[in-house]
Amino acid sequence: MTREEMLAYCLAKPGAWLDRPWEGDEVVKVGSRIFAFLGSPEGEARLGVKCGPSREVADEWLHRFPADARPSPYIGRSGWNTLRLSGGIPDDELIEAVDGSYDAVVAKLPKRERPSG
């Protein structure tokens, strides 16, 4: 899956929008919260997503895809992983990871920030 395809998938989620909170880095948010980190368009094609409610749950990705998954810098202890898009993780599993991250973030949003529908 290419970075462009992943960005388009993320932006198709209800209420999703692109933000550039740090110079050169792109993230996709729902409401005020990030659900996908895409990094720099010039960098390696990767995706940062919430892979579970805890580090222990998110570690399943590291065991299944040791060459393509790692804990996300700074927020990895909270269940966030960075997944390589051009590696050995199948596209359907990457999509599943985005869906899970989106759902987890939406569930924590205040009701007024949740997408309708």
C-alpha positions, 0 to 999 in steps of 0.5 A: 500500500502506498502512502497516498493510498493510506492517506486517502483511506484515512481521510475517507473516515467520517470527520477525518481531516489532515493536519500538519502540527509539526514542520514536515509531518502529516497526521490525520485527526478526527475531532481534535485527536490524532488517529494516524501519523503519516510522517513526512511525504518525503520519508519512508512510507509508514503509519503510526496508529493505536494498536491496542489499549496498552503496550502489552496488546500492541506488542502482538504486532511486534511479534507478528511483524518484527521487521515492519512494526515498532513502538511509536516514539514517545507514545509507544507505551500507550499502545501506539505502533509505527508500521511500515507500509511497504513491508511485509504487513498485508494491506488488509491488516494495515486497513484493520489497524487504521480502523481500530485506531480510528474507533479507539480515538473516536470512543475517547472523544467528547460527544460534541467532537464525535462525527455524526452518522 
